Amino acid sequence: MKTLHIIKILSPFCLICLSFMLAIRVQAQSEQAQVQVSAESLPLPLDEVRIFTEVLNRIRNAYVEPIDDKTLLENAVRGMLAGIDPHSSYLVNEEFDNLQEMTTGEFGGLGVQVGVNNGFITIISPVDGSPADIAGVKAGDIVIKIDEKPTSDITIDETTDLMRGPPGTDIVLTILREGVDEALEITVTRDIITSNSVRSRIIEPGFGYIRISQFVTGTGREVNTALENIHQDDAELQGLILDMRNNPGGVLQAAVDVVDAFISEGLIVYTEGRETNSYSRFDATPTDPSRGVPLIVLINQGSASASEVVAGALQDHNRAVVMGTQSFGKGSVQTVLPLANNRAIKLTTALYYTPNGRSIQALGITPNIIVRQGRLTSLPENPASYREEDLDGHLENGDLTGSIPEVLDLTGQQVIIGDYQLNEAMNILKGLSLLRAQPY
């Protein structure tokens, strides 16, 4: 009678507990044959499944308002995935569509990547030029309320849903920021986010700059175009800076394509998981659009996932000097697995490893040179100072055929005023180019 009672309770939930019911039937048959079946041989742990079904039954009978079985089961699935890790989730209808929009580079909302850090909803990074970026949201901000709803009461998926909405509508984020004593309220106006993931320019003669804000399907192609344009604009290119600060990552294949633009041979990244098809290996092709020019990679705590793949690969190949601060440390790969009825799960299926076999998970990339962000101040020269040429009776230089050539003052370049890390990257890059030019 006890076995029959359990089966009766489970009957409305047969889809999720089918294997358990089969185990009960096996157990009943074994008892009739006077053969005891150990708990270890059953496909699911009986005590935990009984607790699960008891909780479901208590909710159905005792909750203050009636809840249909479909909602209870979907909430159970959401909770099951949310409890595994911060990146696995249950996708229903529009949630799957939203994920596809984000990976193709066009989506609606605020333009931020969020995650869970120590139990708090945290901004990993805002997308360059997005409404959140323009409003002043920064990487590392802790979101404690969305409009009037505390984030302590909602999941990461619900947070994302709340941030989305019709273009032109406002949302108020209440955030905590390191170094600021009081909570900040930032109003952000939603918009359609169409992000060009790559921007490039010549910082000064001989030195190029490429900024990748996120990794979407076409990022590798955009980087190749940027390299071609930079080489056309400056035929005497002496060095490049690849800026991936506050880049939350994205499509793994896009990261592979970016690394391939800077190296011409060797392993880029590999992934390993429990299933056979979770193992993959990506190798470079023989072409080198970067033409081997010295390279500096900038990262910080907002650089995650695909940006860490790029930084780690270029670091392991000794192709670049990595500068900045420790990266975010997301070294896992998520796979979208379709289910019936227009549903899917985003499940962590593998970890990725750099060419030298390093796992970045929960560790991140350690820069070759640690440079924390600071404020760059150019001090005026002392008006009372003087040089040899100012002394009476100084000897003339017979080789002096004109005025002293004007040297570009890096601190005077408008593009890097206030960006201490970029300034330091330029100094190192200039040193590398000078060493490369020396005859030995």
C-alpha positions as CSV (number, residue, x, y, z in Angstrom):
1,M,0.0,0.0,0.0
2,K,2.9,2.3,0.7
3,T,4.3,1.8,-2.8
4,L,0.9,2.4,-4.4
5,H,0.4,5.6,-2.4
6,I,3.7,7.0,-3.6
7,I,2.8,6.1,-7.2
8,K,-0.5,7.9,-6.8
9,I,1.2,11.1,-5.6
10,L,3.7,11.0,-8.5
11,S,1.2,10.4,-11.2
12,P,0.7,14.0,-12.1
13,F,4.4,14.5,-12.3
14,C,5.2,11.4,-14.3
15,L,7.2,13.2,-17.0
16,I,9.9,14.3,-14.5
17,C,9.8,11.3,-12.3
18,L,9.5,8.4,-14.8
19,S,12.8,6.9,-13.9
20,F,11.8,6.9,-10.2
21,M,8.6,5.1,-10.9
22,L,10.5,2.5,-12.9
23,A,12.8,2.1,-9.9
24,I,9.8,1.6,-7.6
25,R,8.4,-1.1,-9.9
26,V,11.7,-2.9,-9.9
27,Q,11.8,-2.6,-6.1
28,A,8.3,-4.1,-5.8
29,Q,9.1,-7.0,-8.1
30,S,12.3,-7.6,-6.2
31,E,10.4,-7.7,-2.9
32,Q,8.0,-10.3,-4.3
33,A,11.0,-12.4,-5.2
34,Q,12.5,-11.8,-1.7
35,V,15.5,-10.1,-3.3
36,Q,16.7,-6.9,-1.6
37,V,17.7,-4.1,-4.0
38,S,20.4,-1.7,-2.7
39,A,19.8,2.0,-3.0
40,E,23.1,2.3,-5.0
41,S,21.6,0.3,-7.8
42,L,18.6,2.6,-8.4
43,P,18.7,5.3,-11.0
44,L,17.7,8.1,-8.6
45,P,18.2,8.4,-4.8
46,L,14.9,7.4,-3.3
47,D,15.0,9.6,-0.2
48,E,15.6,12.8,-2.2
49,V,12.9,11.9,-4.8
50,R,10.4,11.3,-2.0
51,I,11.3,14.7,-0.4
52,F,10.9,16.3,-3.9
53,T,7.4,14.8,-4.4
54,E,6.4,15.6,-0.8
55,V,7.3,19.2,-1.3
56,L,5.4,19.4,-4.6
57,N,2.3,17.8,-2.9
58,R,2.5,20.2,0.1
59,I,2.7,23.2,-2.2
60,R,-0.3,22.0,-4.3
61,N,-2.4,21.5,-1.2
62,A,-1.3,24.1,1.3
63,Y,0.0,27.2,-0.6
64,V,-2.2,30.2,0.0
65,E,-3.2,30.3,-3.7
66,P,-3.7,27.4,-6.1
67,I,-0.8,26.8,-8.5
68,D,-1.1,24.6,-11.5
69,D,1.2,21.6,-11.9
70,K,2.8,23.0,-15.1
71,T,4.0,26.1,-13.2
72,L,5.3,24.0,-10.3
73,L,7.2,21.7,-12.6
74,E,8.7,24.5,-14.7
75,N,9.8,26.3,-11.5
76,A,11.4,23.1,-10.3
77,V,13.4,22.8,-13.6
78,R,14.5,26.4,-13.3
79,G,15.6,25.9,-9.7
80,M,17.4,22.7,-10.6
81,L,19.5,24.5,-13.3
82,A,20.0,27.7,-11.3
83,G,21.4,25.7,-8.4
84,I,24.1,24.1,-10.6
85,D,26.2,27.2,-11.5
86,P,25.6,30.8,-12.3
87,H,25.6,30.2,-16.1
88,S,23.2,27.3,-16.6
89,S,19.5,28.2,-17.1
90,Y,16.1,27.1,-18.4
91,L,15.0,28.9,-21.6
92,V,11.4,29.2,-22.5
93,N,10.1,30.8,-25.7
94,E,11.3,34.4,-25.8
95,E,14.3,33.7,-23.5
96,F,15.8,31.5,-26.2
97,D,15.1,34.2,-28.8
98,N,16.8,36.7,-26.6
99,L,19.9,34.5,-26.3
100,Q,20.1,34.2,-30.1
101,E,19.8,38.0,-30.4
102,M,22.7,38.6,-28.0
103,T,25.0,36.2,-29.8
104,T,24.3,37.8,-33.2
105,G,25.0,41.3,-31.9
106,E,21.5,42.9,-31.9
107,F,19.2,42.9,-28.9
108,G,17.0,45.1,-26.9
109,G,17.5,46.4,-23.3
110,L,20.2,48.2,-21.4
111,G,23.3,46.6,-23.0
112,V,24.9,45.0,-19.9
113,Q,26.2,41.6,-19.0
114,V,25.2,40.6,-15.5
115,G,26.3,37.7,-13.3
116,V,26.2,36.5,-9.7
117,N,29.1,37.3,-7.4
118,N,29.0,36.2,-3.8
119,G,25.2,36.0,-4.1
120,F,24.7,39.5,-5.5
121,I,23.6,40.5,-9.0
122,T,26.7,42.2,-10.4
123,I,27.5,44.0,-13.6
124,I,30.2,42.1,-15.4
125,S,30.5,44.9,-18.0
126,P,28.4,47.4,-20.0
127,V,28.6,47.2,-23.8
128,D,30.4,50.1,-25.3
129,G,28.0,52.9,-26.3
130,S,25.0,51.1,-24.8
131,P,22.4,52.9,-22.8
132,A,23.9,51.5,-19.6
133,D,27.4,52.7,-20.6
134,I,26.1,56.2,-21.4
135,A,24.2,56.4,-18.2
136,G,27.3,55.6,-16.1
137,V,26.9,52.0,-15.1
138,K,30.3,50.4,-14.5
139,A,31.8,46.9,-14.3
140,G,31.7,45.7,-10.7
141,D,28.5,47.6,-9.8
142,I,26.2,45.5,-7.5
143,V,22.6,45.9,-8.5
144,I,20.4,45.8,-5.3
145,K,17.1,47.0,-6.9
146,I,15.6,47.2,-10.3
147,D,13.0,49.9,-10.2
148,E,11.4,49.0,-6.8
149,K,12.1,45.3,-6.9
150,P,15.0,44.0,-4.7
151,T,17.3,41.7,-6.6
152,S,17.7,39.5,-3.6
153,D,14.2,38.1,-4.3
154,I,14.9,37.2,-8.0
155,T,17.1,34.9,-10.1
156,I,19.6,36.0,-12.7
157,D,17.2,35.1,-15.5
158,E,14.4,37.2,-13.9
159,T,16.9,40.1,-13.6
160,T,17.6,39.9,-17.3
161,D,13.9,39.8,-18.1
162,L,13.3,42.9,-16.0
163,M,16.1,44.8,-17.7
164,R,14.5,44.1,-21.1
165,G,11.6,46.2,-22.3
166,P,10.3,48.5,-25.1
167,P,12.8,51.0,-26.5
168,G,12.4,54.5,-25.0
169,T,11.2,53.3,-21.6
170,D,13.2,54.1,-18.4
171,I,14.5,51.7,-15.7
172,V,16.1,52.7,-12.4
173,L,19.0,50.7,-11.2
174,T,19.9,51.0,-7.5
175,I,23.6,50.0,-7.2
176,L,26.4,49.7,-4.7
177,R,29.8,50.8,-6.0
178,E,33.2,50.3,-4.4
179,G,34.6,53.5,-3.0
180,V,31.1,55.2,-2.9
181,D,29.5,55.3,0.6
182,E,25.9,55.5,-0.4
183,A,23.8,53.6,-2.9
184,L,23.4,55.2,-6.3
185,E,20.3,55.4,-8.4
186,I,21.0,55.4,-12.1
187,T,18.2,55.9,-14.7
188,V,18.8,54.1,-17.9
189,T,16.6,54.4,-21.0
190,R,16.1,51.2,-22.9
191,D,17.0,50.9,-26.5
192,I,17.7,48.5,-29.3
193,I,21.3,47.5,-28.9
194,T,23.1,47.1,-32.2
195,S,26.7,46.6,-31.3
196,N,29.6,46.8,-33.6
197,S,31.9,44.6,-31.6
198,V,35.1,46.1,-33.0
199,R,36.5,49.6,-33.3
200,S,39.9,50.6,-34.5
201,R,42.1,53.6,-35.2
202,I,45.7,54.9,-35.4
203,I,46.5,56.3,-32.0
204,E,49.6,58.0,-33.3
205,P,51.9,57.4,-36.3
206,G,53.2,53.8,-36.2
207,F,50.8,52.5,-33.5
208,G,47.3,51.1,-34.0
209,Y,44.5,50.4,-31.5
210,I,41.7,47.7,-31.7
211,R,38.9,47.6,-29.2
212,I,36.7,44.5,-28.9
213,S,33.6,45.2,-26.7
214,Q,32.1,41.7,-27.0
215,F,32.4,38.5,-29.1
216,V,29.5,38.0,-31.5
217,T,29.3,35.9,-34.7
218,G,31.1,38.3,-36.9
219,T,33.8,39.6,-34.5
220,G,36.6,37.6,-36.2
221,R,35.8,39.1,-39.6
222,E,35.6,42.6,-38.1
223,V,39.1,42.2,-36.5
224,N,40.5,41.1,-39.9
225,T,39.0,44.1,-41.5
226,A,40.4,46.4,-38.8
227,L,43.9,45.0,-39.2
228,E,43.7,45.5,-43.0
229,N,42.5,49.1,-42.5
230,I,45.2,49.9,-40.0
231,H,48.0,48.6,-42.2
232,Q,46.6,50.6,-45.1
233,D,46.4,53.8,-43.0
234,D,50.0,53.3,-41.7
235,A,52.4,51.3,-43.9
236,E,55.1,51.6,-41.2
237,L,53.1,50.1,-38.4
238,Q,55.3,49.4,-35.4
239,G,52.8,48.0,-32.9
240,L,49.2,47.3,-31.9
241,I,47.1,47.4,-28.8
242,L,44.2,45.0,-28.4
243,D,41.8,46.3,-25.8
244,M,39.5,43.8,-24.2
245,R,38.8,45.5,-20.9
246,N,35.2,45.1,-19.7
247,N,34.5,42.6,-22.5
248,P,32.1,40.0,-21.1
249,G,32.9,37.5,-23.8
250,G,30.4,35.7,-26.0
251,V,30.8,33.2,-28.9
252,L,33.7,30.9,-28.5
253,Q,34.3,30.5,-32.2
254,A,34.6,34.3,-32.5
255,A,37.4,34.2,-29.9
256,V,39.2,31.5,-31.9
257,D,38.9,33.6,-35.1
258,V,40.4,36.6,-33.3
259,V,43.4,34.7,-32.0
260,D,43.9,33.2,-35.5
261,A,44.3,36.8,-36.8
262,F,47.5,37.1,-34.7
263,I,49.2,33.7,-34.9
264,S,49.9,31.4,-37.9
265,E,50.3,28.0,-36.2
266,G,49.6,26.0,-33.1
267,L,46.8,25.3,-30.7
268,I,44.4,28.2,-29.8
269,V,42.1,26.6,-27.2
270,Y,40.6,23.2,-26.3
271,T,37.6,22.2,-24.3
272,E,36.9,19.1,-22.2
273,G,33.8,17.8,-20.5
274,R,32.2,14.5,-19.5
275,E,30.6,13.7,-22.8
276,T,32.7,12.8,-25.9
277,N,31.2,15.6,-28.0
278,S,32.2,18.2,-25.4
279,Y,35.8,17.8,-26.4
280,S,37.0,20.1,-29.1
281,R,40.2,21.5,-30.3
282,F,40.9,24.7,-32.3
283,D,44.1,25.3,-34.2
284,A,45.5,28.3,-36.1
285,T,45.5,28.7,-39.9
286,P,48.7,29.6,-41.7
287,T,47.7,33.2,-42.5
288,D,48.7,36.2,-40.2
289,P,46.7,39.4,-41.0
290,S,48.5,41.1,-38.1
291,R,51.9,40.6,-40.0
292,G,53.6,39.8,-36.7
293,V,53.8,43.4,-35.3
294,P,54.4,43.7,-31.6
295,L,51.2,43.4,-29.6
296,I,49.9,44.5,-26.2
297,V,46.6,43.0,-24.8
298,L,44.7,45.0,-22.2
299,I,42.4,43.2,-19.8
300,N,40.8,43.8,-16.4
301,Q,38.3,42.3,-14.0
302,G,35.5,42.8,-16.5
303,S,37.3,40.7,-19.2
304,A,35.5,37.4,-19.2
305,S,35.0,34.1,-21.1
306,A,35.9,34.6,-24.8
307,S,38.2,37.6,-23.9
308,E,40.1,35.3,-21.6
309,V,40.4,32.7,-24.3
310,V,42.1,35.3,-26.5
311,A,44.4,36.7,-23.8
312,G,45.4,33.3,-22.6
313,A,46.2,31.9,-26.1
314,L,48.2,35.0,-27.1
315,Q,50.0,34.9,-23.8
316,D,50.9,31.2,-24.1
317,H,52.2,31.7,-27.6
318,N,54.4,34.6,-26.4
319,R,52.6,36.6,-29.1
320,A,51.6,39.4,-26.9
321,V,52.4,41.1,-23.6
322,V,49.2,41.0,-21.5
323,M,48.7,44.1,-19.3
324,G,46.1,45.3,-16.8
325,T,44.6,43.5,-13.9
326,Q,43.4,39.9,-13.2
327,S,40.5,38.9,-15.5
328,F,37.1,37.7,-14.4
329,G,37.7,33.9,-14.4
330,K,34.8,32.4,-16.5
331,G,36.4,29.3,-18.0
332,S,33.3,27.3,-18.8
333,V,31.5,26.6,-22.0
334,Q,27.7,26.6,-22.2
335,T,25.7,24.6,-24.7
336,V,22.1,25.3,-25.7
337,L,20.2,21.9,-25.7
338,P,16.7,22.1,-27.3
339,L,13.8,20.5,-25.6
340,A,10.2,19.9,-26.6
341,N,7.5,22.6,-26.8
342,N,9.9,25.5,-27.8
343,R,12.0,25.1,-24.7
344,A,15.8,24.6,-24.2
345,I,18.4,24.5,-21.4
346,K,21.6,26.4,-21.4
347,L,23.9,23.9,-19.7
348,T,27.6,24.1,-18.7
349,T,29.1,21.2,-20.6
350,A,32.8,21.8,-20.7
351,L,35.8,23.8,-19.4
352,Y,38.1,25.4,-21.8
353,Y,41.9,25.4,-21.5
354,T,44.7,27.6,-22.9
355,P,47.3,26.1,-25.3
356,N,49.5,25.3,-22.3
357,G,46.7,23.5,-20.5
358,R,45.7,26.2,-18.1
359,S,42.1,26.3,-16.8
360,I,40.9,29.8,-16.3
361,Q,37.8,28.8,-14.3
362,A,37.5,30.9,-11.1
363,L,41.1,32.0,-11.6
364,G,41.3,34.2,-14.7
365,I,44.3,35.4,-16.7
366,T,47.1,36.9,-14.8
367,P,48.7,39.8,-16.8
368,N,52.4,39.7,-17.6
369,I,52.5,43.3,-16.2
370,I,50.0,44.3,-13.6
371,V,48.8,47.9,-14.2
372,R,45.8,49.2,-12.2
373,Q,43.7,52.0,-13.6
374,G,44.8,55.4,-12.3
375,R,44.8,59.0,-13.1
376,L,47.5,60.4,-15.4
377,T,48.6,63.9,-14.7
378,S,51.1,65.8,-16.8
379,L,53.1,68.3,-14.7
380,P,54.3,71.6,-16.3
381,E,58.0,72.2,-16.7
382,N,59.7,74.4,-14.2
383,P,60.0,77.8,-15.8
384,A,63.2,78.5,-13.9
385,S,65.0,75.5,-15.3
386,Y,67.5,75.9,-18.1
387,R,69.6,73.8,-20.4
388,E,73.2,73.9,-21.8
389,E,72.2,76.1,-24.7
390,D,71.1,78.8,-22.2
391,L,74.5,79.1,-20.6
392,D,76.7,82.1,-21.7
393,G,79.6,81.0,-23.8
394,H,78.3,77.5,-24.5
395,L,80.0,75.5,-27.4
396,E,77.9,75.3,-30.5
397,N,77.0,72.0,-32.1
398,G,78.3,72.0,-35.7
399,D,75.9,69.2,-36.6
400,L,72.9,71.1,-35.6
401,T,71.2,72.0,-38.9
402,G,67.9,73.1,-37.6
403,S,65.5,73.2,-34.7
404,I,65.1,70.2,-32.3
405,P,62.6,67.8,-33.9
406,E,59.2,67.8,-32.3
407,V,58.6,64.6,-30.4
408,L,55.0,63.4,-30.0
409,D,54.0,63.7,-26.4
410,L,52.0,60.7,-25.5
411,T,50.4,62.4,-22.5
412,G,49.1,65.0,-24.8
413,Q,47.2,62.6,-27.1
414,Q,43.6,63.3,-26.5
415,V,42.6,59.7,-27.0
416,I,44.4,58.4,-23.9
417,I,44.1,61.3,-21.5
418,G,42.7,59.9,-18.3
419,D,43.4,56.3,-19.4
420,Y,46.5,55.3,-17.4
421,Q,46.5,51.7,-18.5
422,L,46.4,52.6,-22.2
423,N,49.2,55.1,-21.6
424,E,51.4,52.4,-20.0
425,A,50.6,50.0,-22.8
426,M,51.8,52.6,-25.3
427,N,55.0,53.1,-23.4
428,I,55.8,49.3,-23.3
429,L,54.8,49.0,-27.0
430,K,57.2,51.8,-28.0
431,G,59.9,50.1,-26.1
432,L,59.2,46.8,-27.8
433,S,59.3,48.4,-31.2
434,L,62.6,50.1,-30.4
435,L,64.2,46.9,-29.3
436,R,62.9,45.1,-32.4
437,A,64.5,47.8,-34.6
438,Q,67.9,47.5,-33.0
439,P,70.6,45.7,-35.1
440,Y,72.4,42.9,-33.3
